[in-house]
Amino acid sequence: MKTTHRTGHSLAGVAIVGMMAIAAMAPPIVSAQESAGTLRNPLDPSPPIERLPPPAALTSAEASEGGLSLKDLEAIALSQNPSIARVYALVGAAKGAWVQAGLPPNPSLGYDGQQLGSGGLAEQHGVAFGQEIVTGGKLRLSRSVAQKRIEVAEQQFAAQRQRVLTDVRVAFYQVLIAQRQIELAEELIRVSGEGTKTVDALFRSKEVGRVDMLQAQLESEQAQIALQSARNRHEAAWRSLAAVIGDPTFSIRPLSGDPAAPAKEIEFDIALSRLRRSSPEVSAAVAELDRARFAVDRARVEPIPNINFMGLVNWQDNGIGGKADGGVAVTVPIPLWNRNQGAIAQAEREVAAARQAIDQVELSLQQRLAPVYETYADARNQVERYRETILPAADEALTLSRKMYGAGEANYLNVLTAQRTYAQTKSNYLDAALRLRISEVVIEGMLLSGSLDTGQGVDQAYAPSTAGREMQTTPLFFNR
């Protein structure tokens, strides 16, 4: 539809009327202060994540107190792990998309010249201006969709933060256990060294043969190999910890903590209920469902035509003696063939998919929890049995066998067997303690880990929807 009105009023009068019409019909622009009431300062850039300097080398007093704690490392990781800053920036990007989604179209302004080949008899020179008026609450609904995208992004940020904390805690206990394994290897070197001295003395007094002497030397060499392997394992664990906290050059230093602390009481049903209630993955899926619902509402109002207002002020119309005149046009696209039906159907199916996604996430949590809880239950049982029964028995067997060998009541094979059993038992205990600590950390961390894995984040959480926008057209000028 198109209507044109010609008037002989003055240039100033027509221009004022046209611009007042644009001002009256255009939707208000949301300011930073107004938008802050709905969204926490959406126009403000995301503040940079503060990067803390790495702690200075521990003094002797600090080392005597036990070294760095888990909380120290968590604080460093939260300030320096690049995935935290990256995902936080993407949350800020989602907020920027919220601002953009509610902004109205800009007005248009240009020159209009007609009848230019009339030799000056009917030439018209004027200024044309136009404004598209968005109707149907499209801008408000677009911002509602964008607001839910922000909530999805914020939940994904919470998940990424938890991944970092889980990774730090896992690496922390890996380093602690590696420290204990070094201590165990050093203890075995001491024990084997004492055994070698005993065998050497007995060999010199010709109470034992050369076979016992060789076996003692071989056992001492095996202990040296075990010590070097433990040191290599400790260095690897430390390098992994340094990567997770975001400082690859972080120097090795003592850590304070007890990997053999009593296990936490965790029940499978309670842990699963907590996951369903508090997991950021579930919260993100719920926010995505809300976003999909708003997207349906947004798609349904897209067929409501926007109003295109256009005005023209000719400061010179030679056809009427060079006087000023003007014109006004209002156009409305007719949703005859394109009523956004495809985008509406798409949005409705996305709602159905989002509903199923919530169930999928909850089932995924149960599936992922099952093997972790199995590891926790097995490791807890093993740690308790090692601590209460097996370790004391292995220690006593080693002590008795060495005494009996010194008294000539047992051969050296008995000593070697007891010594190897003692070493293997303590090594198995440390392995079980590590599995227990890691499984506890993963369960308490809502099964979220792998903070440095690529692909984690909210890259698509702020992508603005463009469904149905091709329906509207805004001509700048019009012919009379």
Secondary structure, DSSP 8 states (H G I E B T S, - for coil): ---EEEE---HHHHHHHHHHHHHHHS-----HHHHHHHSSSTTS---------------HHHHHTTSB-HHHHHHHHHHH-HHHHHHHHHHHHHHHHHHHHT-----EEEEEEE-TTSTTSS-EEEEEEEEEE--TTHHHHHHHHHHHHHHHHHHHHHHHHHHHHHHHHHHHHHHHHHHHHHHHHHHHHHHHHHHHHHHHHHHHTTSS-HHHHHHHHHHHHHHHHHHHHHHHHHHHHHHHHHHHTT-TT-----B---TTS------HHHHHHHHHHH-HHHHHHHHHHHHHHHHHHHHHHTTS--EEEEEEEEEEEGGGTSEEEEEEEEE----SS--SHHHHHHHHHHHHHHHHHHHHHHHHHHHHHHHHHHHHHHHHHHHHHIIIIIHHHHHHHHHHHHHHHHTTSS-HHHHHHHHHHHHHHHHHHHHHHHHHHHHHHHHHTTT---TTSTT-S-TTTT----TTGGG----S----
